[in-house]
């Protein structure tokens, strides 16, 4: 493990991780121009992993996150006289099915892709065929090439299927977060540090997840590693927090305070390993 004899540790307080890409905003604000950072590390607590277990993987750890919106513009009519209109809801139902063919027929089966339609909105009354219908959802994958394929196929299907039913398809696609890709050397450094502190049996290979993380923007700019710290199975929670090892984004989630000394010690050991025990400056 190459070790420097001196250096500076920057502690980054990253805002708006959830939904607003705080990491990207910090980069755009000149983070890496103002501070000379050579490597970057971060971690996320992980419910379901045993308490204090460290999960690390080189390469893809978390998927990219993209959002889509398809507006099907048809022709409204009385529900009793559908022949006078062009029903956008009928087309939207066909689209939900058709989009899944991209995953099963256009993407290499060895690639991991999730395409989920999560919202559909159409009409206000039971006796009226609406003028338009909107469906929305998310796409998750690890490969830029795969993401490009999915986006292109979604645009094509949206346009052509709507046209076949005398409707117009308006397709919108936003690439929110890129995939979180750990750098091999930094992942190995972090693994060695975790094993030296906690023991080899407490360090496991992290199973990549289709969830996403805006730390990915940092890793596009600088070599680094993002890893998971097991939050336990929920036994630490008081009564009233719900049952089982609640996942992230769960209303009964409760952070395991026993992780605080473990996490702090991991950072101290990492700094000592990368910079040596002397000549360290923190900002």
Residue, then its C-alpha position, 0 to 999 in steps of 0.5 A: x500500500x503506497x503511503x505518503x508522509x504528509x498531506x491534508x484531509x478535507x472533510x466534505x459536508x455534502x448537502x442535498x444528496x437525495x434528489x438534488x445532486x448536492x455533490x454535482x452542485x459542489x463540483x460545479x461550485x469549484x470544489x476540486x479547483x479550490x481544494x487539491x484533492x487526490x482521492x475521495x472516500x465515503x460510506x453509507x450505512x446499510x440496513x440488513x448487513x450485520x452491525x459493523x460489517x463493511x461491504x466493499x466492491x471494486x467497479x460498479x457499486x450502485x446503478x445510475x438513476x434516470x427519470x422519464x416522462x411520456x405524454x400521450x396526446x390523443x383526442x378527447x371524446x365522450x366515453x359512450x362514443x369512443x370512435x370519435x376520439x383517440x384514447x390516450x389511456x389505451x395507448x399508455x397501457x400499451x406503452x407500459x407493456x411495450x417498454x418492458x420489451x426493451x429489458x427483455x429483448x433489446x438489452x444484453x441479458x448479462x446486463x442489469x437493467x430496471x425500467x419501472x413505470x411508477x406513475x400514470x395520470x389520465x382524466x378527471x371523470x368516468x364518462x370522458x375520454x381524456x385528451x392526454x395521459x402522462x406516465x412517469x418512471x425510472x431507469x436504473x443500470x450500470x453501463x453507459x452503453x446500456x443506458x444509451x440503448x434504453x433511452x433510444x428504444x424508449x423514444x422510438x417505441x413512444x413515438x411509433x406506438x402512439x402514432x399507430x393509435x393516432x396519438x402523439x408521443x412526447x418523450x422526456x428523459x433526464x439522466x439524474x445520477x450516473x452509476x457509482x463506480x469505485x476505483x480498484x486501487x482505492x477500493x483495495x486500500x479501503x478493504x485493507x484498512x477495514x480488515x486491519x481494524x475489524x478483521x477479515x471476517x467483518x469485511x465482505x464483497x458488497x453486492x451491487x444495488x440498483x439504488x443510486x448515489x450522487x457520490x458518483x459525481x465525485x468518483x467521476x472526477x477523482x479516484x476513490x471508493x464508496x462503501x457500505x457499513x452494516x446497520x444491523x437487522x433492527x434489533x437496536x431499535x426501541x419498540x414502536x419503530x416497526x418490524x424487521x430490518x427496515x430498508x432505507x427510505x422506510x418510515x420506521x428506519x432508525x440509525x444504529x448509534x453503535x456505528x459511530x465509533x466504528x465509522x470514526x475509527x475507519x476514517x482515522x485508520x484510512x488517513x493513517x494508512x494513506x498519509x502516515x501518522x505524522x504531518x496530517x492537517x485537517x480542514 
